[in-house]
Amino acid sequence: MEKLFSKLDLGDYVKGFHSFLAREKPLFLEGDVGVHYRLIAELERYEGIKPLPLMIALETPLAHLSKMGTLRLHEIFAFVQMVNYISYLKSILRENALNEWVEKIIIPPEISDICGYFDEKGELKSSVDEQFALIAQNLKSVKEEMNNSLRRMISTEKIALYLVDKQIHYINNQEALLLRGGFNHVLKGSVIGRSSAGFFYVVPESLAKLVSRESELIDKKEELVYKYAKKISSIFTKHVKFLGYLNKEFDRFDAYYARVAYAKSKGMAFVLPTKGTQIKLSDFAHPALIHPKPIAIDFSKQVLMITGVNAGGKTMLLKSILSAALLAKYLLPMRIDPTRSIIGSFKELFAILDDPQNVKNDISTFAGRMSEFSKLFAKKNALVGVDEIELGTDADEAANLFKVMIEKLLDKEMKIVITTHHKRLASMLATHPQVELLAAIYDEKSERPTYGFLKGTIGKSYAFETALRYGIPGGVIAEARTLYGEDKEKLNDLIQKNIDLELQMRQTHETLNEKLHEVEKLKESLRGEKERVAVEFESAYSKLSKEFHEAIGEAKKAIKATDPKESHRLLNTANALRAQSQKAIPAPTKEPLHVNDTIKYGSSKGVIKSIKKEEAMIECDGITLRVPLSSLKRSGNPLPPKKKSVSIFKETPNGSVILDLHGLRADEAIERLDKFLSDALINGFDEVLVYHGIGTGKLAYAVRTFLSTYPSLISYGDAPINMGGFGATLIKL
């Protein structure tokens, strides 16, 4: 697996990840990948968790414990560090899954007590045994006496002549002086080392008693340490299964923490592999690139064939697709938009990228490639990347061979990414329903690759332009072009025109989409404004009506004391004025409601599911209700867009959907068919019909041959009987 990471230029990425681990471990996480992903996602929400302590591997100490062996103090302390860190996690992890996981680790009281024996440096505390405190005090006293004795010697006049410096040096755990040669005339002592300049590190003989005393104290301390190591090891032996479980869970959290810390340090995200083999990348950047151009690609079919300009990013795109799948498989973070990306699950990944030829393996380039391909026929559900597939053999033979091999591998549920300059292989596979073409784009104005890609077409290699850009003389290029031939150059020109047309259509499509979006926003705004005005009108109308009735009431009270005939006359006049006002202010008209309209029912919003006479079936907050149509109001939200349907019988002033080729020669028919299809694409037709008749079959054969290589074609076939049958071809664009 390390070789695969290296092939995909992920070596530095892996080194960076390992720097966040407490100890080395495999990259793969055993167990349910969904559970791992949820725990990592929860851990990402925490800030300020202290890093795990650097840790030695404990498989060997665990084996010793299983055989009732005695561990060394630093091995015991490693277990103590793990217990302390798990206890720390118990105190801070409050998220559901993380808390549930860490609470399952029940630490035995005996193990917890042992953790109190050690200080932060891994030494047994003096409080564990009084003898530790006494030994430490005596060692300190001996050290001070040795230092004082050496300093007195340094100030002695005789010795000062031989001193290199006036410092006390600590060599091989002993205090010593650094002296020049001949010192033995003035000082007796033992040489314990030499400096790079040839001077001598000397322990004076007068310190021998102190050195001996220090050695005795150290031996006593080691005996006492061994006594406690043996005691602790016997307790550990009783809990060896727990310690093995703890070691495994510590490694598991270490793997989580390293992933999260690495992701936060580089601004990366995680993608959970999904069922199936679809790969959809949004804003993915390969970790090896310093200033990458983010990749956006939808690789839903089984084969992605990338053609086009040299140094245009084909190989890096291939490596990026495989890298994204590999990182997702190991739940490693990457620079990507995880909300808009989908990465499938693959049992294995293969990268056929390098030239296998070298002196050691005694194999040719093509033979090496065949050896690598032969292994694939025994695999299933694998993702394969092949760079420069035609490498090492005759191009025409390779085209036929690789076409057959690729089709056989598709039967084994393989997903394959291919880069090639082989136009013949690309054209042979172009009509396969599971093959997607992608061309690296070249900017002819700036004479540079754009590192962008265009779907559904075959790209030019631009070998002559690239050679010229890198310093090959223009005369050489001109001669090569002549040798290459006008016919092949015309083919390249046609390919370029197709690419230009596709780019222009894409740009037009994006512009129209933007304008359509603006229109939809305006429609929504006007709909909301209309509703607001209607509400205001109803409110004002109600207010005026209320005021009118109040005025009538007051008028009735005021005229009770007046002449009855005059009262009736005034009331009749007021009612007549009211009727006139109602005619002058027309009631607001309601727009009729339809199925799937978004409506308001009281204070709730819902959707109309069906309408029957004056009643409607609506769905509000997950509940289906039957209510009167009159009780519903349209919401301000826009109606769902309706799909346009294009009929093959519909014609526009700018183009036709039917072409009749009867009586034409094959070359004339193909020329007219090419223009007809271009016009149909520009006019946005989904289906067109071509009449060619049956006759000798030559014209039908020419039409079908041309269609099999047409880049913007979805499918073609015989027309229905009522539309010409075998004498016509129905084309879907």
Buried (B, 14 or more C-beta within 10 A) or exposed (E): EEEBBEBBBBBEBBEBBBEBBBBEBEBEBEEEBEEBBBBBBBBBEBEEBEEBBEBBEBEEBBEBBEEEBBBBBEBBBBBBBBBBBBBBBEEEBEBEBBBEBBEEBEBBEEBEEBBEBBEEEEBBEBEBBEBBEEBBEBBEBBEEBBEEBBEEBBEEEEBEEBBBEEEBBEBEEBBBBBBEEEBEEBBEBBEBBEEEEEBBBBBBEBBEEBBEBBEEBBEBBEEBBEEBBEEBBEBBBEBBEBBBEBBEBBBBBBBBBBBBBBBEEBEBBBBBBBEEBBBBBBBBBBBBEEEBEBBBBBBBBBBBBBBBBBBBBBBBBBBBBBBBBBBBBBBBBBBBBBEEBBBBBBEEBBBBBBEBBEEEEEBEBBBBBBEBBEEBEEBEBBBBBBBBBBBBBEEEEBBEBBBEBBBEBBEEBBBBBBBBBBBBBBBBBBBBEBBBBBBBBBEEEEEBBBBBBBBBBBBBBBBBBBBBBEEEEEEEBEEEEEEEEEEEEEBBEEBBEBBEBBBEBEEEEEEEEEEEEEEEEEEBEEBBEBBEEBEEBEEEBEEEEEEBEEEBEEEEEEBEEEEEEEBEEBBEEBEEEBEEEEEEEEEEEEEEBEEEBBBBBEEEBBBBBEBEEEBBBBEBEEEEBEBEBEEBBBBBBBEEEEEEEBEBEEEEEEBBBBBBBEEBEBEEBBEBBEEBBBBBBBBBBBBBBBBBBEEEEEBBEBBBEBBEEBBBBEEBEBBEEEBBEEBBBBBEB
